[in-house]
Amino acid sequence: MKFIVSSTALSSHLQAISRVINSKNALPILDCFLFELKDGTLSVTVSDSETTMVTSVEVNESDADGRFAVAAKTILDALKEIPEQPLSFEVNTDSLEITVQYQNGKYSLMGQNADEFPQSAMLGDNAVRVEMEASVLLGGINRAVFATADDELRPVMNGIYFDITTEDITMVASDGHKLVRCKTLAAKGSERAAFILPKKPASLIKNLLPKEQGQVLIEFDERNAVFTLEKYRMVCRLIEGRYPNYNSVIPQNNPYKVTVDRMQLVGALRRVSIFSSQASSLIKLRMQPNQIVISAQDIDFSTSAEETLACQYDGNPMSIGFKSTFLIDILNNIAADEVVIELADPSRAGVIIPVEQEENEDLLMLLMPMMLND
C-alpha cells in the first residue's frame, strides 16, 4: 500500500488531534494514530477510550485502500522536523513495516495491527441534532470552560451544560463558587434537550473551532455526543446525571448596581491582591457614591493595600468580600469595556454582567461572596 501526502498538511492535522491522547493509557494501542486510507482520502483517528477524534487529509496519490496504526509520538516528532514537501508512505500490510520517504532521506518504523484499535461509540436512533455557528459555539465554550469544577463527588459539575430549547441554547458551567450562564439566540433546537459536555472534549473542540467556518453539527443521545466540523469529527462520552437548576441560584432584583471599567478593576485587583492572605485571597470591595475602594490585608505578615477607583454608584455604602483569583478570572472572561456588578447584600452572590452584550447573546457571571472579618 502506497500513498503520497503533504508533510505540513499531515503534521498540522496530527498535531490538532494528538491532544486527545493521555500520558498513561490502559491499552498500548491508544498511544497510536490509526491511519485508514479509503478512496483517496486518509482518515486519522485517536482515542483515549472516552473521547475519539477523526480528521481527514487529502492524499496526492494512492494505490490501494488499507489501515494500520503507528506510534503517535514517533511520527509526530519525525514530521515536525520536515519542511513542506511530499511524503511518500509505503506500508507492507502483512509485516506492518512502514517506510516514509522525503526529499533527502527516509524513515523506517514498525506499525501495529489496526484491528486492535477500539471502535468509536455509535449514537442511538433517538439522537438529537442541533446546528450552531462555529464562532457561537467557540464563544460559549470559551466563556464557560474556566468555571467548570474538578469534583469527584459531583461529576455533573465537571463539564459544560448545554440547555437547548426551541428559542435559544444556553451554555452553563459552575464549580459552586462561580457560575457562567451564556445564552445565545443565534442557535436553537427543534425540541427541549440537554447534555453535559466534559471539560476535556470541551477544551479539545475549543482548540479546533478558531479555524472553522460555517456550521458545526452536534448530535447526541443519553450517553454520547458527536461534533462534526469541516475536517474533524469528535465522538465523546457525556457526563450522565441531572444538572442543578442554575437559574434558581442567580439572585434577582439586586438593589445595588456598580458600573466600572473592567480593565481598571482587573489592574487594581491584581495589585491589591498581592497583599491579601495567601490562604484565602480575600479582597474587600467597599461601594460608596461614585467610587469603589478595593482593599486587602494579611494579618500574619502585617501587610495591607488599598486602591480607589471611580465608578457609577449612587446607593448606600456597602462592603462585600470576594476571592480575588475568582473575580479576576471572571473579569478576564468578559470582553466588554465596562461591567455592572449587581449586589443584594454581603452574604448573597454578586452578579457580573457586561454593559454591552455581544450580538444575540445574553452573558451573566456569578460569584459567591466570602465573609469579611470585620
C-alpha positions in Angstrom: 0.0 0.0 0.0 1.5 3.4 -1.1 0.3 7.0 -0.8 1.8 10.5 -1.1 0.7 13.3 1.2 1.8 16.9 2.0 4.1 16.9 5.1 2.7 20.1 6.6 -1.0 19.1 6.0 -0.4 15.8 7.7 1.6 17.3 10.5 -0.9 20.0 11.3 -3.8 17.6 11.4 -1.9 15.1 13.6 -0.9 18.0 16.0 -4.5 19.1 16.3 -5.9 15.7 17.3 -2.9 14.5 19.3 -4.2 16.4 22.4 -6.7 13.5 22.8 -4.0 11.1 23.8 -3.5 10.6 27.5 0.0 10.4 29.0 -0.9 7.0 30.5 -3.2 4.6 28.7 -4.6 1.3 29.8 -4.3 -0.1 26.2 -1.0 0.4 24.4 -2.8 0.8 21.1 -4.2 4.1 22.4 -0.7 5.6 22.2 -1.1 5.3 18.4 -2.7 7.1 15.5 -5.0 4.9 13.4 -4.4 5.6 9.7 -7.1 4.5 7.3 -6.8 5.1 3.5 -10.0 4.7 1.5 -10.9 6.1 -1.9 -8.0 8.6 -1.9 -8.8 10.1 1.5 -6.6 9.5 4.5 -8.5 9.4 7.9 -6.5 9.5 11.1 -8.2 8.5 14.4 -7.0 8.9 18.0 -8.8 7.9 21.2 -8.5 7.8 25.0 -11.4 5.3 25.2 -13.8 8.2 26.3 -13.1 10.6 23.5 -12.4 9.8 19.9 -11.3 12.3 17.2 -11.0 11.7 13.5 -9.5 14.0 10.9 -9.3 13.6 7.1 -6.4 14.6 4.9 -6.4 14.6 1.1 -3.7 12.4 -0.4 -2.0 13.3 -3.7 -2.0 9.7 -5.0 -2.6 6.2 -3.6 -2.6 2.7 -5.0 -4.8 0.7 -2.5 -7.0 1.0 0.5 -5.8 -0.2 3.9 -5.4 0.6 7.5 -2.6 0.5 10.1 -1.7 2.0 13.5 1.6 3.9 14.2 3.1 5.2 17.5 1.9 8.8 17.8 4.9 10.3 19.5 7.4 8.9 17.0 5.5 10.1 13.8 4.7 13.5 15.4 8.3 14.2 16.3 9.6 13.0 13.0 7.2 15.1 10.9 7.8 18.2 13.0 11.4 18.5 11.6 10.4 18.2 7.9 9.7 21.4 5.9 6.8 21.4 3.4 7.2 18.7 0.8 5.5 15.5 -0.4 5.9 12.5 1.8 5.7 9.0 0.3 4.4 6.3 2.6 4.9 2.7 1.7 3.3 0.1 4.1 3.7 -3.6 4.0 0.2 -4.7 5.2 1.5 -8.2 6.2 4.6 -7.3 8.2 3.4 -3.7 9.1 6.8 -2.2 8.1 6.4 1.4 7.2 8.8 3.4 5.1 8.4 7.2 4.8 10.5 8.8 2.1 11.1 12.5 1.8 13.4 14.7 -0.3 16.7 13.8 1.2 16.1 10.7 3.3 13.7 8.2 4.7 12.3 6.9 8.0 11.6 3.2 8.7 9.3 2.3 11.5 7.0 -0.5 12.6 3.2 -0.2 12.6 0.7 -2.0 14.7 -2.4 -4.1 13.9 -5.3 -1.7 13.2 -7.8 -4.2 14.4 -6.7 -3.7 18.0 -7.9 -0.1 17.9 -11.3 0.3 19.7 -14.3 1.2 17.7 -15.9 4.6 18.5 -19.4 4.7 20.0 -22.5 4.8 17.9 -25.4 7.0 18.6 -28.9 5.6 19.3 -31.9 6.1 17.0 -33.3 8.7 19.4 -30.3 11.1 18.9 -31.0 14.8 18.9 -29.5 17.1 16.2 -28.5 20.7 16.7 -26.5 23.1 14.4 -24.5 26.0 15.7 -22.3 28.6 14.0 -18.6 27.7 14.9 -18.0 31.2 16.3 -21.1 31.0 18.5 -20.1 27.6 19.9 -16.5 28.8 20.4 -17.7 31.9 22.3 -19.9 29.9 24.7 -17.2 27.3 25.4 -14.5 30.0 25.8 -16.6 31.9 28.4 -17.8 28.8 30.3 -14.9 26.3 30.4 -12.9 28.1 33.1 -15.9 27.8 35.6 -16.1 24.0 35.4 -15.3 22.1 38.6 -12.9 19.2 39.4 -15.2 17.5 41.8 -15.1 13.7 42.1 -18.2 13.7 44.3 -20.4 15.7 41.9 -19.2 14.8 38.4 -22.1 16.7 36.8 -20.3 19.9 37.7 -17.2 18.9 35.8 -18.5 19.9 32.4 -20.4 22.5 30.4 -24.2 22.1 30.5 -25.9 22.7 27.1 -29.6 23.6 27.8 -31.4 23.5 24.5 -34.8 25.0 23.9 -36.8 25.8 20.7 -35.8 29.5 21.2 -32.2 29.5 22.3 -29.2 27.5 23.6 -27.7 28.2 27.0 -24.2 27.0 28.0 -23.7 26.9 31.8 -20.7 26.0 34.0 -20.3 26.2 37.7 -17.9 24.9 40.4 -20.1 26.0 43.3 -18.2 29.3 43.8 -18.6 30.9 40.4 -21.2 30.4 37.7 -21.3 31.3 34.0 -24.5 31.4 32.0 -24.1 32.2 28.3 -27.3 32.2 26.4 -27.3 32.6 22.6 -30.3 33.4 20.4 -28.3 32.6 17.3 -28.9 28.8 17.7 -31.9 26.8 18.8 -33.1 23.2 18.9 -36.2 21.6 17.4 -37.2 20.3 20.9 -36.2 20.7 24.5 -33.0 18.7 25.2 -29.8 18.9 27.3 -26.4 17.3 27.7 -23.3 17.8 29.8 -20.0 18.0 27.8 -17.0 17.0 29.9 -14.1 19.5 30.3 -11.5 17.6 28.2 -13.6 17.3 25.0 -14.8 20.9 25.5 -11.2 22.1 25.6 -10.3 19.9 22.6 -13.1 21.3 20.4 -12.3 24.8 21.6 -8.8 24.5 20.1 -10.2 23.4 16.7 -13.0 26.0 16.4 -11.0 29.1 15.7 -10.0 27.8 12.2 -13.6 26.7 11.4 -16.1 28.5 9.2 -19.8 27.8 9.0 -21.9 25.4 11.0 -21.0 22.7 13.5 -23.3 19.8 13.7 -23.9 18.4 17.2 -25.7 15.1 17.6 -26.2 13.4 21.0 -28.1 10.8 22.9 -28.1 9.9 26.6 -24.5 8.7 26.6 -22.5 10.1 23.8 -22.2 13.2 21.6 -20.8 13.7 18.1 -19.4 17.1 16.9 -18.9 17.3 13.2 -16.7 20.1 11.8 -15.4 20.6 8.3 -12.2 18.5 8.7 -12.7 16.9 12.1 -15.2 14.7 13.9 -15.2 14.2 17.6 -17.2 11.5 19.5 -17.2 11.8 23.3 -18.8 10.2 26.3 -21.1 12.6 28.1 -21.4 13.1 31.8 -24.6 11.3 33.0 -26.7 12.8 35.7 -29.0 15.7 36.4 -27.6 19.2 36.3 -28.7 21.5 39.2 -31.3 24.2 38.5 -28.8 27.0 37.7 -31.4 29.8 37.4 -32.5 29.3 41.0 -29.1 30.4 42.4 -29.0 33.6 40.5 -30.3 36.4 42.8 -32.9 38.6 41.1 -33.8 42.3 41.7 -30.5 43.3 43.1 -30.8 46.9 44.5 -27.1 47.8 44.4 -25.6 48.3 41.0 -22.0 49.4 40.3 -20.8 50.2 36.8 -17.0 50.1 36.5 -14.3 50.0 33.8 -13.3 46.3 33.5 -9.6 46.6 32.8 -9.1 49.3 35.5 -10.8 46.9 38.0 -8.7 43.9 36.9 -5.5 46.0 37.3 -6.5 47.2 40.8 -7.4 43.7 41.9 -4.1 42.3 40.7 -2.1 45.0 42.6 -4.2 44.9 45.8 -4.5 41.1 45.9 -0.7 40.7 46.3 -1.3 41.9 49.9 -4.2 39.6 50.7 -3.9 36.5 52.9 -2.3 33.7 50.8 -4.7 31.2 52.4 -7.9 33.0 51.4 -7.0 35.6 48.7 -9.8 37.7 50.3 -10.3 41.2 48.9 -12.9 43.7 50.1 -14.9 45.9 47.8 -16.5 48.9 49.5 -19.0 50.7 47.4 -19.6 54.4 48.0 -21.2 57.1 45.9 -19.2 57.2 42.6 -16.2 55.3 43.9 -15.2 51.8 44.8 -12.5 51.1 47.4 -10.6 47.8 46.9 -8.6 46.7 50.0 -6.8 43.6 51.3 -4.8 42.7 54.3 -2.7 39.8 55.6 -2.7 40.0 59.4 0.0 37.3 59.7 2.6 39.3 57.8 1.2 42.8 58.7 0.7 43.9 55.1 -2.2 45.7 53.5 -3.2 47.6 50.4 -6.0 49.9 49.3 -6.9 51.4 46.0 -9.8 53.7 45.0 -11.5 53.6 41.5 -14.1 55.9 40.0 -17.4 54.1 39.2 -21.1 54.8 38.7 -22.8 54.1 42.0 -25.5 56.0 43.8 -26.7 53.6 46.5 -25.9 53.3 50.2 -22.3 52.4 51.2 -21.9 48.7 51.2 -19.0 46.2 51.6 -18.6 42.7 50.3 -15.7 40.2 50.2 -14.6 38.0 47.3 -11.8 35.6 46.5 -9.6 37.8 44.3 -8.4 35.0 41.9 -12.0 34.0 41.1 -13.1 37.6 40.5 -10.1 38.3 38.2 -10.9 35.0 36.3 -14.5 36.2 35.7 -13.5 39.7 34.6 -10.9 38.2 32.2 -13.6 36.1 30.5 -15.8 39.1 29.7 -14.9 41.0 26.5 -16.8 44.3 27.2 -15.1 47.5 28.3 -17.4 48.1 31.2 -19.2 45.7 33.6 -22.1 46.0 36.0 -21.7 44.3 39.4 -25.2 43.7 40.9 -25.4 43.1 44.7 -28.2 42.4 47.1 -26.3 42.1 50.4 -22.8 40.9 51.6 -24.0 37.3 52.1 -25.5 36.8 48.6 -23.8 36.2 45.3 -22.6 39.0 43.2 -23.9 39.1 39.6 -21.4 40.4 37.0 -22.8 41.4 33.5 -21.1 43.2 30.6 -22.6 46.6 29.9 -22.6 45.9 26.2 -23.7 42.3 25.3 -22.4 40.6 22.1 -24.9 40.3 19.3 -27.7 37.7 20.0 -26.0 36.9 23.4 -27.0 37.2 27.0 -24.0 36.6 29.2 -24.1 36.6 33.0 -21.5 35.6 35.6 -22.0 35.0 39.3 -19.5 34.8 42.2 -20.2 33.7 45.7 -19.0 36.1 48.4 -16.6 35.4 51.2 -17.3 36.5 54.8 -15.5 39.7 55.9 -13.7 39.6 59.2 -14.9 43.0 60.3 
